[in-house]
Amino acid sequence: MEQRREPRFAIQQRVPVTLLGEPDLRRSARIENVSGRGLGLLMKDAVRPGAAIQIELENEIVLGEVIYCRPEPEGYFLGVELDQVLSGLAELAARLDEFSQPTATRAQSR
């Protein structure tokens, strides 16, 4: 019997991930499923439970904690509990770019 609090949706999306620590380690992973509170990642390397992780999506950065890591035929399946989602990064980058331009150039672009 299914005992999850929220439904999971299957997806297959490759993403860059960063294991946050001293030093940060950048890896590749595939998102296998997602819910409102977490997601499942498939990676080649094992990651210890409790590790902080950053997942980069097209217009978002997701911060979370690895809850479990189990071996799978293709690598390791990580259960990640979501902590923070930073979205709208493309718009933020555009605004920062506007402020980095000289004042005369900013006035002309308006």
N, C-alpha and C positions, 0 to 999 in steps of 0.2 A: 504494500500500500504506500502511495506517495505521501510523504510527510513534510514536504517543503512548504514554507510560508507563502512563497510567491512562485508563479509559473516561470519556467526557464524557456528561452527561445534560442533555438539552434541557429548558429551562423558560422561561417568559415571565413575569417578575415585575418590576414597577416598584419602584424603590428610590431613596431619597435617597442621594447620595454627596457627600463633601467631599474636594476636592483640597487636601491639607495643604501649607501654605506660608505666605508672608507677603504678603498675608493669605490665610486659608483661603477657598476658593471653594466654595459649595454649589450642586450641580447635581442634575438628575434623570437617571436612566439606567434601562435595562431589562436585567436579567440574561438572557442568551440560553442559556448552558450553564454547567455546573459540574462539577468533578472534585474529587478529594481534595486536589489541590495548587493549584488555581486556578479562575478563572471567566472567562467572556467577557461583556463589557458592551457595550451599544449606547448611544452618547451622541450628542447633537447637535454637541458641540464636540470638536475634536482635543485630545489630552492627550499631552505629551511622554513618551517612554519614560524610566523612572527616577523618575517622579513618585510620591510617596506618596499613597495614596488610602484613605479610610474609607468603608465601605459599611454602611448601617444596615438591619438586618432586624428582624423583629418583636420578638425577644427576644435579639438578638445584635448586636454590632458587629464587623465584619471589617476588619482592616487588611492592606493589601497594597501591591505595587509594580506599576506599569504596565510590562509587558515590551515590548509593541508596540502600535501604533495604526495602523489602516489605514482608508482611506476606503471607505464602503459607500453604496449608494443612499439609505439612511435616515439617514445620519450617519457616525459613526466607530465601528469595532469595536475594543475594547480587550481585550488579553489581560492578565489580572491574576494575578500570582503571590501566593498567600496567605502572610501572615507570622504574624499573630496573630488568634485568634478569641476574643472575650469573650462568654461566654454566661451565661444565668441572670440577666439584668439585671432582669427583673420581680421576682424574689425579692430581689435586692439592694436595689432601690428600696423594697420593702415593709419590709425590715429597717431601712433608714436612716430611714424614716418612723416606725417604732416608737421609735427612739432620739431623734427630734426631739420626741416627745410628752413632756409633763411626767411626772415619776416616778409620780404617783398614777394617771394615765391608763394608763400602761404596766402597772401592777400589776392594774388592773381588766380589761385585755384578755387577761390570761393565764388 
